[in-house]
Amino acid sequence: MTEQPTSFERPETGVDPAEPRGALVRTSTPSAAHPTPPHTPGGACGSGTALPAQARTGETPSTPGTTAPSGPSKEPPVIAGNGPEHSQPSVAAEPDTHRPRPVPEAIPPQPGTEQSQASAERRTGQGLPPGRPTPMRRDGDRLRFVGAATRRIARGIDLDEIVMGLCRATVPTFSDAILVYLRDPLPVGDERPTGPVVLRLRRTDRIPEERDTEGGFLPAQQQSEPTELAELSAATAELCEVRPGGALAEVLRGVRPVFADAPAARAALPELLGDDGELIIPDGQRAILAPLRGRRRVIGAAVFLRRPDRIAFEPDDLLVAAQLATHSALGIDKAVLYGREAYIADELQRTMLPETLPRPTGVRLASRYLPAAETARVGGDWYDAIPLPGSRVALVVGDVMGHSMTSAAIMGQLRTTAQTLAGLDLPPQEVLHHLDEQAQRLGTDRMATCLYAVYDPVSHRITIANAGHPPPVLLHLGGRAEVLRVPAGAPIGVGGVDFEAVELDAPAGATLLLYTDGLVESRLRDVWTGIEQLREKLAATAQLTGPDHPPPLEALCDEVLDMLGPGDRDDDIALLAARFDGIAPSDVAYWFLEPEDAAPGRARRLARRALARWGMEDLSDSVELLVSEVVTNAVRYASRPVTLRLLRTDVLRCEVGDDVPQLPRLRQARATDEGGRGLYLVNRLARRWGATRLSTGKVVWFELNRG
């Protein structure tokens, strides 16, 4: 839909339609340099501006000094809503052949008075200089304006767009300036706000003093004093606390717009605008105070202003202000609710997906997540990297059907379940089996795909199990991209399906790419075509860095996302890239110890020799003490051989495993206790330590800085 203009500038003026806004509409006193032009019949000054009159159906615009022909016109009738709502050709003064609109009974004009004469001239258009637009003199004019204004307000989604739409739709067509006050904070839905009602000035808007509403500039002798111009926001109070039982509270409670010269408004406006606010209120019926009422409560107020040289508001303009206020308030309510939903979606995205990726030994990670649309910030796609005992890492990527808030909630539950199962160190196929059972407990229609892989940097192997997910792509160091042959399996939630795991080589320098189907499937291409394009993209990117240097991981993720075209964003996209560095065999020392009393002494000797071979003798004392304490605790309860492994990476890591599932707990030993101080020493001397339960027992580990 093409936006209809709200200003009615004549094209021959050549004036830039962009208008400076936000300055004060202030009454100016006559001066010698700038005399006030004499009052003309019809209640408008010679320099006054008037709202445009819409061309009547069947009329032909006439020029000054000519008379429009009588009789029906051959031109096609003008249909409301076609073309600009607020721009029209000027018409000469002519008798109005239509029946005049009845005057509202609430404010009857006195016969023979200036107000009666001006009211009649507004309806007929007589009394104004030739070639000048007349104000909205018929109900059809107001209806067309209200229709265009409400459409412009309804186009806004967020709060600022709706408030700006109200300002731009009313200035300068309906008023010369507007002030919009909103509650601070704005209530959301059924929330009951606590504390006093506070209104904050949200936005002001105005037309320049030196321009009339036709788009032309006023003559120099008719321009206002520039020194008397100021910002509306500078002349009004930014915050206003509505006193219970006060004049402003009564006007807001009444909901209906009122003229500024009404008794209730005269007492309410100073409370709203502040001490200096009276300076911007013109005399007569040239200001309207309109409460903004949402679905359940008043959420603000709007003040419409006209300059003293403009025709005053009419009683029917109160209905126009009421319509504008109602549509704006409902739109603001909608924007506040939408903002709350967007906030909830952002929180879901931040909590459901990992904020940062871990830094496990022997592997580097990078990730990307793109929602299906900006209005749906989170969906059912997720990725995760979970450190496992033995310096291994679990790589997970999954996709729940749909990209709604419900899909995000199910995704969060499945991700939590996967993390719990990974902590038990279950094989990949067992993890998928338990995820399938969990999805069935969540509901009969809870379907998802998932790929679970475990990388071991010591053995340079990776074990992968798949549940209906697109296969991963492995980019080798030489630049060859390979789609891994992994059994597809059934999606999670089907039930009664066995999952199969495969073990593959993971050479150092290779990069494994896990992704969701949103990256490779769209309305323009099928999934296998997208996978082939992804493989070619990875191979082409690797050629840029040469065969001996893999491409940077973060840049590789960006290059992969660049393959998406304009029509390829039909679904969420989750991307997880893992660069395998591995741990060299020369940096690993591994032994089996029989569960006997001599095991701690043997563990100390083996650790001392390994440190000497690595040139790390300065850590011998600390390592021997900690290894002795941990091995002693293991052989005390173990029935099978105890494992001892030392890993040399950026830190020195020691792992002791046994077949006892109970995890050790740090406690404060009493003075009379003979034991219980081993973990206390580990906690004080080690950089980090922990214990992990395995399916066959547990592993207790600690790390020391290499010095």
FIZA-502217 format. One record per residue (C-alpha): residue number from 1; residue in three letters; z, y, x. Coordinates in steps of 0.1 Angstrom, whole numbers, plus 5000, padded with zeros to 4 digits. Layout:
<rs>
  nuba  kero    c3    c2    c1
   NUM   ala     Z     Y     X
...
</rs>
This chain:
<rs>
  nuba  kero    c3    c2    c1
     1   met  5000  5000  5000
     2   thr  4990  5034  5013
     3   glu  5019  5059  5014
     4   gln  5014  5088  4991
     5   pro  5020  5123  5006
     6   thr  5050  5142  4994
     7   ser  5038  5176  5006
     8   phe  5009  5194  4989
     9   glu  4993  5214  5017
    10   arg  4958  5226  5012
    11   pro  4934  5211  5037
    12   glu  4918  5244  5046
    13   thr  4950  5258  5061
    14   gly  4947  5236  5092
    15   val  4985  5233  5093
    16   asp  5000  5203  5111
    17   pro  5017  5182  5084
    18   ala  5046  5174  5107
    19   glu  5074  5197  5097
    20   pro  5106  5206  5116
    21   arg  5136  5195  5096
    22   gly  5173  5198  5096
    23   ala  5178  5236  5095
    24   leu  5198  5256  5070
    25   val  5185  5269  5038
    26   arg  5204  5302  5036
    27   thr  5202  5332  5013
    28   ser  5190  5363  5031
    29   thr  5198  5399  5022
    30   pro  5170  5425  5019
    31   ser  5166  5447  5049
    32   ala  5144  5476  5059
    33   ala  5123  5455  5082
    34   his  5119  5427  5057
    35   pro  5120  5441  5022
    36   thr  5123  5418  4992
    37   pro  5091  5417  4972
    38   pro  5093  5429  4937
    39   his  5101  5404  4910
    40   thr  5070  5391  4892
    41   pro  5068  5380  4856
    42   gly  5077  5343  4853
    43   gly  5108  5344  4873
    44   ala  5091  5339  4907
    45   cys  5089  5363  4936
    46   gly  5057  5373  4953
    47   ser  5067  5351  4982
    48   gly  5083  5324  4962
    49   thr  5071  5289  4964
    50   ala  5065  5267  4933
    51   leu  5062  5230  4927
    52   pro  5027  5219  4921
    53   ala  5013  5213  4886
    54   gln  4994  5181  4881
    55   ala  4959  5184  4868
    56   arg  4957  5176  4831
    57   thr  4935  5147  4821
    58   gly  4901  5159  4815
    59   glu  4906  5194  4830
    60   thr  4883  5209  4856
    61   pro  4898  5231  4883
    62   ser  4889  5267  4879
    63   thr  4888  5294  4905
    64   pro  4904  5328  4902
    65   gly  4885  5352  4880
    66   thr  4867  5325  4860
    67   thr  4874  5308  4828
    68   ala  4874  5271  4824
    69   pro  4849  5259  4798
    70   ser  4862  5247  4765
    71   gly  4856  5213  4750
    72   pro  4859  5179  4765
    73   ser  4851  5174  4802
    74   lys  4824  5151  4815
    75   glu  4846  5142  4844
    76   pro  4864  5108  4842
    77   pro  4900  5111  4832
    78   val  4926  5111  4860
    79   ile  4948  5080  4858
    80   ala  4985  5084  4869
    81   gly  4992  5066  4901
    82   asn  4957  5069  4916
    83   gly  4954  5094  4945
    84   pro  4981  5117  4958
    85   glu  5009  5121  4933
    86   his  5020  5156  4945
    87   ser  4987  5173  4955
    88   gln  4963  5189  4931
    89   pro  4938  5217  4929
    90   ser  4950  5251  4918
    91   val  4943  5262  4882
    92   ala  4939  5296  4868
    93   ala  4963  5310  4842
    94   glu  4950  5299  4808
    95   pro  4966  5293  4774
    96   asp  4982  5259  4771
    97   thr  4965  5239  4744
    98   his  4992  5213  4744
    99   arg  5022  5215  4722
   100   pro  5051  5230  4743
   101   arg  5079  5206  4752
   102   pro  5110  5212  4730
   103   val  5138  5229  4747
   104   pro  5169  5206  4751
   105   glu  5196  5215  4727
   106   ala  5223  5214  4753
   107   ile  5212  5247  4770
   108   pro  5191  5267  4745
   109   pro  5175  5298  4759
   110   gln  5182  5330  4742
   111   pro  5151  5345  4725
   112   gly  5137  5375  4742
   113   thr  5156  5370  4774
   114   glu  5142  5366  4809
   115   gln  5153  5330  4810
   116   ser  5134  5323  4778
   117   gln  5103  5340  4791
   118   ala  5105  5322  4825
   119   ser  5109  5289  4807
   120   ala  5078  5294  4787
   121   glu  5059  5305  4817
   122   arg  5070  5274  4836
   123   arg  5056  5252  4808
   124   thr  5023  5271  4804
   125   gly  5017  5282  4840
   126   gln  5011  5318  4829
   127   gly  5025  5347  4848
   128   leu  5020  5333  4882
   129   pro  4994  5348  4906
   130   pro  4960  5332  4904
   131   gly  4954  5303  4928
   132   arg  4991  5294  4932
   133   pro  5003  5259  4922
   134   thr  5026  5258  4891
   135   pro  5058  5238  4890
   136   met  5061  5205  4873
   137   arg  5057  5218  4838
   138   arg  5052  5186  4818
   139   asp  5071  5153  4815
   140   gly  5040  5135  4830
   141   asp  5044  5155  4862
   142   arg  5080  5145  4866
   143   leu  5072  5109  4858
   144   arg  5045  5108  4885
   145   phe  5069  5124  4910
   146   val  5097  5100  4902
   147   gly  5074  5070  4904
   148   ala  5061  5080  4938
   149   ala  5096  5089  4951
   150   thr  5112  5057  4940
   151   arg  5084  5037  4955
   152   arg  5090  5054  4988
   153   ile  5127  5048  4986
   154   ala  5123  5012  4977
   155   arg  5101  5006  5008
   156   gly  5132  5010  5031
   157   ile  5151  4979  5043
   158   asp  5179  4993  5064
   159   leu  5202  5021  5056
   160   asp  5185  5048  5077
   161   glu  5151  5041  5062
   162   ile  5164  5044  5026
   163   val  5182  5077  5033
   164   met  5151  5090  5051
   165   gly  5129  5079  5022
   166   leu  5151  5099  4998
   167   cys  5149  5130  5020
   168   arg  5112  5129  5026
   169   ala  5104  5121  4990
   170   thr  5123  5151  4977
   171   val  5116  5177  5004
   172   pro  5096  5199  4997
   173   thr  5082  5185  4964
   174   phe  5115  5186  4944
   175   ser  5138  5207  4966
   176   asp  5137  5228  4997
   177   ala  5167  5211  5013
   178   ile  5189  5181  5008
   179   leu  5223  5169  5021
   180   val  5232  5132  5018
   181   tyr  5269  5121  5020
   182   leu  5279  5084  5022
   183   arg  5312  5067  5022
   184   asp  5326  5058  5056
   185   pro  5329  5029  5059
   186   leu  5304  5017  5032
   187   pro  5319  4989  5011
   188   val  5300  4956  5011
   189   gly  5296  4936  4980
   190   asp  5329  4929  4962
   191   glu  5350  4942  4990
   192   arg  5378  4965  4979
   193   pro  5380  4993  5004
   194   thr  5415  5003  5015
   195   gly  5427  5038  5023
   196   pro  5413  5071  5010
   197   val  5377  5077  5001
   198   val  5360  5095  5029
   199   leu  5324  5109  5027
   200   arg  5304  5114  5059
   201   leu  5273  5136  5061
   202   arg  5247  5110  5068
   203   arg  5215  5132  5069
   204   thr  5201  5166  5062
   205   asp  5166  5177  5056
   206   arg  5148  5210  5048
   207   ile  5115  5228  5050
   208   pro  5109  5257  5074
   209   glu  5119  5291  5061
   210   glu  5087  5307  5073
   211   arg  5064  5283  5053
   212   asp  5058  5282  5016
   213   thr  5053  5249  4997
   214   glu  5015  5253  4997
   215   gly  5014  5247  5034
   216   gly  5005  5283  5043
   217   phe  5027  5307  5062
   218   leu  5043  5337  5044
   219   pro  5033  5372  5055
   220   ala  5054  5387  5082
   221   gln  5072  5411  5058
   222   gln  5082  5382  5036
   223   gln  5097  5359  5062
   224   ser  5134  5354  5064
   225   glu  5155  5367  5093
   226   pro  5152  5340  5121
   227   thr  5187  5350  5133
   228   glu  5201  5339  5099
   229   leu  5187  5303  5102
   230   ala  5212  5276  5113
   231   glu  5215  5239  5110
   232   leu  5227  5225  5077
   233   ser  5250  5201  5096
   234   ala  5265  5230  5115
   235   ala  5273  5249  5083
   236   thr  5288  5220  5064
   237   ala  5317  5197  5071
   238   glu  5308  5163  5086
   239   leu  5337  5145  5070
   240   cys  5352  5150  5035
   241   glu  5382  5132  5022
   242   val  5380  5129  4984
   243   arg  5414  5138  4970
   244   pro  5425  5116  4940
   245   gly  5424  5137  4909
   246   gly  5406  5165  4926
   247   ala  5375  5183  4914
   248   leu  5351  5163  4936
   249   ala  5367  5130  4925
   250   glu  5361  5140  4888
   251   val  5324  5149  4895
   252   leu  5319  5116  4913
   253   arg  5336  5097  4886
   254   gly  5313  5113  4860
   255   val  5283  5099  4878
   256   arg  5258  5124  4862
   257   pro  5243  5152  4883
   258   val  5255  5187  4876
   259   phe  5242  5222  4885
   260   ala  5261  5240  4912
   261   asp  5270  5269  4888
   262   ala  5288  5244  4864
   263   pro  5326  5249  4864
   264   ala  5332  5213  4877
   265   ala  5306  5217  4906
   266   arg  5319  5252  4916
   267   ala  5353  5236  4924
   268   ala  5338  5203  4939
   269   leu  5312  5218  4963
   270   pro  5337  5236  4985
   271   glu  5357  5204  4988
   272   leu  5325  5185  4998
   273   leu  5308  5210  5020
   274   gly  5338  5226  5037
   275   asp  5349  5263  5040
   276   asp  5315  5275  5052
   277   gly  5295  5254  5027
   278   glu  5293  5281  5001
   279   leu  5270  5300  5024
   280   ile  5241  5276  5018
   281   ile  5245  5274  4980
   282   pro  5220  5298  4963
   283   asp  5229  5317  4932
   284   gly  5219  5304  4898
   285   gln  5207  5269  4890
   286   arg  5192  5263  4924
   287   ala  5215  5235  4935
   288   ile  5223  5201  4920
   289   leu  5252  5178  4930
   290   ala  5243  5142  4922
   291   pro  5267  5113  4928
   292   leu  5253  5082  4943
   293   arg  5266  5052  4924
   294   gly  5259  5016  4936
   295   arg  5264  4985  4916
   296   arg  5302  4987  4914
   297   arg  5314  5020  4927
   298   val  5304  5055  4939
   299   ile  5292  5053  4975
   300   gly  5283  5089  4982
   301   ala  5267  5121  4969
   302   ala  5235  5141  4973
   303   val  5230  5179  4971
   304   phe  5196  5193  4963
   305   leu  5189  5229  4971
   306   arg  5162  5255  4964
   307   arg  5157  5288  4981
   308   pro  5165  5320  4961
   309   asp  5128  5329  4960
   310   arg  5120  5295  4944
   311   ile  5120  5288  4906
   312   ala  5154  5275  4896
   313   phe  5160  5239  4885
   314   glu  5154  5231  4849
   315   pro  5177  5209  4827
   316   asp  5151  5182  4829
   317   asp  5154  5182  4867
   318   leu  5189  5168  4862
   319   leu  5172  5136  4849
   320   val  5150  5135  4880
   321   ala  5180  5139  4903
   322   ala  5198  5111  4884
   323   gln  5168  5088  4889
   324   leu  5166  5096  4926
   325   ala  5203  5091  4931
   326   thr  5204  5058  4912
   327   his  5175  5043  4931
   328   ser  5188  5055  4964
   329   ala  5223  5041  4957
   330   leu  5210  5007  4947
   331   gly  5188  5007  4978
   332   ile  5218  5016  5000
   333   asp  5238  4987  4984
   334   lys  5209  4964  4992
   335   ala  5207  4976  5028
   336   val  5244  4972  5033
   337   leu  5243  4936  5020
   338   tyr  5212  4929  5041
   339   gly  5229  4943  5072
   340   arg  5259  4920  5066
   341   glu  5236  4890  5063
   342   ala  5218  4900  5095
   343   tyr  5252  4904  5112
   344   ile  5262  4869  5101
   345   ala  5229  4855  5113
   346   asp  5234  4872  5147
   347   glu  5269  4857  5149
   348   leu  5256  4823  5141
   349   gln  5229  4826  5167
   350   arg  5255  4836  5193
   351   thr  5280  4809  5185
   352   met  5256  4780  5178
   353   leu  5236  4785  5209
   354   pro  5251  4786  5244
   355   glu  5257  4821  5257
   356   thr  5252  4810  5293
   357   leu  5239  4779  5309
   358   pro  5261  4759  5333
   359   arg  5253  4756  5370
   360   pro  5256  4719  5377
   361   thr  5251  4705  5411
   362   gly  5215  4696  5420
   363   val  5197  4712  5391
   364   arg  5187  4747  5380
   365   leu  5183  4757  5344
   366   ala  5166  4783  5323
   367   ser  5162  4787  5285
   368   arg  5145  4807  5258
   369   tyr  5150  4810  5221
   370   leu  5127  4828  5196
   371   pro  5134  4830  5159
   372   ala  5106  4824  5134
   373   ala  5108  4861  5123
   374   glu  5129  4892  5130
   375   thr  5143  4890  5095
   376   ala  5156  4854  5101
   377   arg  5174  4857  5134
   378   val  5185  4821  5137
   379   gly  5173  4787  5125
   380   gly  5177  4750  5131
   381   asp  5164  4748  5167
   382   trp  5190  4744  5195
   383   tyr  5192  4734  5231
   384   asp  5222  4726  5254
   385   ala  5231  4716  5289
   386   ile  5263  4696  5293
   387   pro  5279  4687  5327
   388   leu  5289  4651  5330
   389   pro  5310  4631  5355
   390   gly  5294  4623  5388
   391   ser  5275  4656  5390
   392   arg  5252  4645  5363
   393   val  5240  4668  5335
   394   ala  5229  4661  5299
   395   leu  5199  4680  5286
   396   val  5196  4683  5249
   397   val  5170  4699  5226
   398   gly  5169  4695  5188
   399   asp  5153  4708  5156
   400   val  5168  4708  5121
   401   met  5143  4711  5093
   402   gly  5139  4747  5081
   403   his  5151  4779  5096
   404   ser  5176  4792  5071
   405   met  5213  4798  5072
   406   thr  5219  4762  5060
   407   ser  5197  4748  5088
   408   ala  5217  4769  5113
   409   ala  5250  4755  5099
   410   ile  5238  4719  5102
   411   met  5224  4726  5137
   412   gly  5259  4738  5147
   413   gln  5275  4706  5135
   414   leu  5250  4684  5152
   415   arg  5253  4704  5184
   416   thr  5291  4700  5183
   417   thr  5288  4663  5177
   418   ala  5264  4659  5207
   419   gln  5288  4678  5230
   420   thr  5316  4655  5219
   421   leu  5296  4623  5224
   422   ala  5284  4636  5258
   423   gly  5320  4640  5268
   424   leu  5325  4603  5262
   425   asp  5297  4596  5287
   426   leu  5278  4574  5262
   427   pro  5242  4563  5270
   428   pro  5215  4585  5255
   429   gln  5205  4560  5229
   430   glu  5241  4556  5217
   431   val  5244  4594  5214
   432   leu  5213  4595  5191
   433   his  5227  4566  5171
   434   his  5260  4585  5164
   435   leu  5241  4617  5157
   436   asp  5220  4598  5131
   437   glu  5253  4586  5114
   438   gln  5266  4621  5114
   439   ala  5235  4635  5098
   440   gln  5238  4610  5070
   441   arg  5274  4620  5064
   442   leu  5263  4656  5061
   443   gly  5238  4648  5033
   444   thr  5209  4626  5023
   445   asp  5183  4652  5031
   446   arg  5196  4663  5065
   447   met  5168  4656  5088
   448   ala  5164  4666  5124
   449   thr  5146  4656  5156
   450   cys  5164  4654  5190
   451   leu  5157  4646  5226
   452   tyr  5186  4636  5248
   453   ala  5182  4632  5286
   454   val  5207  4626  5314
   455   tyr  5198  4636  5350
   456   asp  5216  4621  5380
   457   pro  5210  4642  5411
   458   val  5223  4615  5434
   459   ser  5199  4587  5423
   460   his  5171  4612  5414
   461   arg  5166  4595  5381
   462   ile  5166  4606  5345
   463   thr  5173  4586  5314
   464   ile  5157  4598  5282
   465   ala  5160  4588  5245
   466   asn  5140  4604  5217
   467   ala  5144  4608  5180
   468   gly  5111  4619  5166
   469   his  5108  4649  5189
   470   pro  5078  4661  5209
   471   pro  5077  4645  5244
   472   pro  5088  4664  5274
   473   val  5065  4676  5301
   474   leu  5072  4671  5338
   475   leu  5057  4695  5363
   476   his  5055  4679  5398
   477   leu  5058  4699  5430
   478   gly  5021  4695  5438
   479   gly  5011  4713  5405
   480   arg  5004  4682  5384
   481   ala  5017  4684  5349
   482   glu  5025  4651  5331
   483   val  5034  4644  5295
   484   leu  5062  4618  5298
   485   arg  5056  4586  5278
   486   val  5088  4583  5258
   487   pro  5092  4562  5227
   488   ala  5090  4586  5197
   489   gly  5116  4570  5175
   490   ala  5126  4580  5140
   491   pro  5141  4614  5132
   492   ile  5179  4618  5129
   493   gly  5191  4612  5094
   494   val  5167  4584  5085
   495   gly  5194  4557  5091
   496   gly  5192  4521  5102
   497   val  5169  4528  5131
   498   asp  5174  4517  5167
   499   phe  5167  4542  5195
   500   glu  5153  4532  5229
   501   ala  5160  4549  5262
   502   val  5137  4549  5293
   503   glu  5147  4556  5329
   504   leu  5122  4576  5350
   505   asp  5120  4591  5384
   506   ala  5130  4628  5388
   507   pro  5117  4638  5422
   508   ala  5132  4668  5440
   509   gly  5112  4700  5432
   510   ala  5099  4688  5399
   511   thr  5105  4707  5366
   512   leu  5113  4691  5333
   513   leu  5104  4712  5302
   514   leu  5120  4704  5269
   515   tyr  5109  4723  5238
   516   thr  5107  4722  5200
   517   asp  5076  4719  5179
   518   gly  5074  4756  5172
   519   leu  5059  4760  5207
   520   val  5030  4736  5203
   521   glu  5024  4734  5165
   522   ser  5012  4760  5141
   523   arg  4988  4766  5112
   524   leu  4960  4770  5138
   525   arg  4965  4739  5158
   526   asp  4980  4704  5156
   527   val  5009  4693  5177
   528   trp  4989  4672  5202
   529   thr  4965  4700  5208
   530   gly  4994  4723  5215
   531   ile  5010  4698  5239
   532   glu  4977  4695  5258
   533   gln  4975  4734  5260
   534   leu  5011  4734  5273
   535   arg  5003  4709  5300
   536   glu  4973  4729  5311
   537   lys  4993  4761  5311
   538   leu  5020  4746  5333
   539   ala  4994  4733  5357
   540   ala  4976  4766  5359
   541   thr  5009  4785  5365
   542   ala  5018  4760  5393
   543   gln  4985  4767  5411
   544   leu  4994  4803  5415
   545   thr  5024  4795  5439
   546   gly  5007  4768  5458
   547   pro  5014  4731  5462
   548   asp  5045  4734  5484
   549   his  5064  4760  5463
   550   pro  5073  4755  5426
   551   pro  5069  4786  5404
   552   pro  5101  4806  5397
   553   leu  5119  4791  5367
   554   glu  5124  4823  5347
   555   ala  5088  4833  5352
   556   leu  5076  4799  5343
   557   cys  5094  4802  5309
   558   asp  5078  4836  5303
   559   glu  5044  4822  5311
   560   val  5049  4793  5287
   561   leu  5057  4817  5259
   562   asp  5027  4838  5266
   563   met  5005  4810  5254
   564   leu  5015  4818  5218
   565   gly  4989  4837  5198
   566   pro  4995  4861  5169
   567   gly  4994  4833  5143
   568   asp  5015  4808  5163
   569   arg  5049  4820  5152
   570   asp  5054  4797  5122
   571   asp  5087  4782  5133
   572   asp  5116  4787  5156
   573   ile  5111  4780  5193
   574   ala  5137  4766  5217
   575   leu  5128  4760  5253
   576   leu  5149  4744  5281
   577   ala  5136  4741  5316
   578   ala  5153  4721  5344
   579   arg  5143  4723  5381
   580   phe  5155  4691  5399
   581   asp  5169  4698  5434
   582   gly  5189  4667  5436
   583   ile  5215  4658  5463
   584   ala  5202  4643  5495
   585   pro  5215  4608  5504
   586   ser  5229  4622  5537
   587   asp  5252  4644  5516
   588   val  5268  4616  5497
   589   ala  5295  4592  5508
   590   tyr  5305  4563  5485
   591   trp  5331  4535  5488
   592   phe  5348  4508  5467
   593   leu  5386  4504  5472
   594   glu  5406  4473  5461
   595   pro  5436  4482  5439
   596   glu  5462  4475  5466
   597   asp  5489  4493  5485
   598   ala  5467  4499  5515
   599   ala  5440  4516  5495
   600   pro  5454  4552  5500
   601   gly  5455  4548  5538
   602   arg  5420  4535  5539
   603   ala  5408  4563  5516
   604   arg  5422  4589  5541
   605   arg  5405  4573  5571
   606   leu  5371  4571  5552
   607   ala  5373  4607  5541
   608   arg  5382  4619  5577
   609   arg  5351  4601  5591
   610   ala  5328  4616  5565
   611   leu  5341  4651  5571
   612   ala  5337  4647  5609
   613   arg  5301  4636  5603
   614   trp  5294  4667  5582
   615   gly  5311  4690  5606
   616   met  5339  4699  5582
   617   glu  5369  4689  5602
   618   asp  5388  4721  5591
   619   leu  5391  4706  5556
   620   ser  5405  4672  5568
   621   asp  5442  4679  5562
   622   ser  5437  4692  5526
   623   val  5412  4665  5517
   624   glu  5433  4637  5531
   625   leu  5464  4649  5512
   626   leu  5446  4652  5479
   627   val  5426  4620  5482
   628   ser  5458  4601  5490
   629   glu  5476  4615  5459
   630   val  5447  4607  5435
   631   val  5439  4573  5449
   632   thr  5476  4563  5448
   633   asn  5478  4572  5411
   634   ala  5446  4552  5405
   635   val  5455  4520  5422
   636   arg  5490  4520  5405
   637   tyr  5474  4512  5371
   638   ala  5439  4499  5379
   639   ser  5429  4462  5377
   640   arg  5394  4466  5391
   641   pro  5381  4482  5423
   642   val  5386  4519  5425
   643   thr  5356  4541  5435
   644   leu  5357  4570  5459
   645   arg  5328  4594  5464
   646   leu  5324  4626  5484
   647   leu  5296  4650  5477
   648   arg  5285  4678  5500
   649   thr  5267  4707  5482
   650   asp  5277  4743  5481
   651   val  5313  4729  5477
   652   leu  5330  4697  5487
   653   arg  5335  4675  5457
   654   cys  5357  4643  5456
   655   glu  5356  4618  5427
   656   val  5379  4589  5422
   657   gly  5372  4565  5393
   658   asp  5391  4536  5378
   659   asp  5391  4514  5347
   660   val  5421  4530  5330
   661   pro  5411  4552  5301
   662   gln  5443  4573  5299
   663   leu  5438  4607  5314
   664   pro  5464  4621  5338
   665   arg  5483  4652  5326
   666   leu  5498  4680  5347
   667   arg  5536  4682  5343
   668   gln  5565  4697  5360
   669   ala  5585  4671  5379
   670   arg  5623  4673  5378
   671   ala  5644  4673  5410
   672   thr  5655  4637  5405
   673   asp  5620  4624  5398
   674   glu  5604  4603  5426
   675   gly  5569  4609  5414
   676   gly  5549  4633  5392
   677   arg  5540  4658  5420
   678   gly  5506  4646  5429
   679   leu  5486  4665  5403
   680   tyr  5508  4696  5410
   681   leu  5495  4695  5446
   682   val  5459  4690  5435
   683   asn  5463  4720  5411
   684   arg  5476  4742  5438
   685   leu  5453  4733  5467
   686   ala  5419  4725  5449
   687   arg  5394  4751  5438
   688   arg  5389  4732  5406
   689   trp  5399  4698  5393
   690   gly  5396  4678  5361
   691   ala  5395  4643  5345
   692   thr  5368  4628  5323
   693   arg  5371  4597  5302
   694   leu  5342  4572  5306
   695   ser  5332  4542  5285
   696   thr  5345  4520  5314
   697   gly  5376  4541  5323
   698   lys  5379  4576  5338
   699   val  5370  4598  5367
   700   val  5394  4623  5384
   701   trp  5377  4649  5405
   702   phe  5385  4680  5425
   703   glu  5365  4706  5445
   704   leu  5372  4725  5477
   705   asn  5354  4755  5491
   706   arg  5335  4746  5523
   707   gly  5351  4775  5542
</rs>
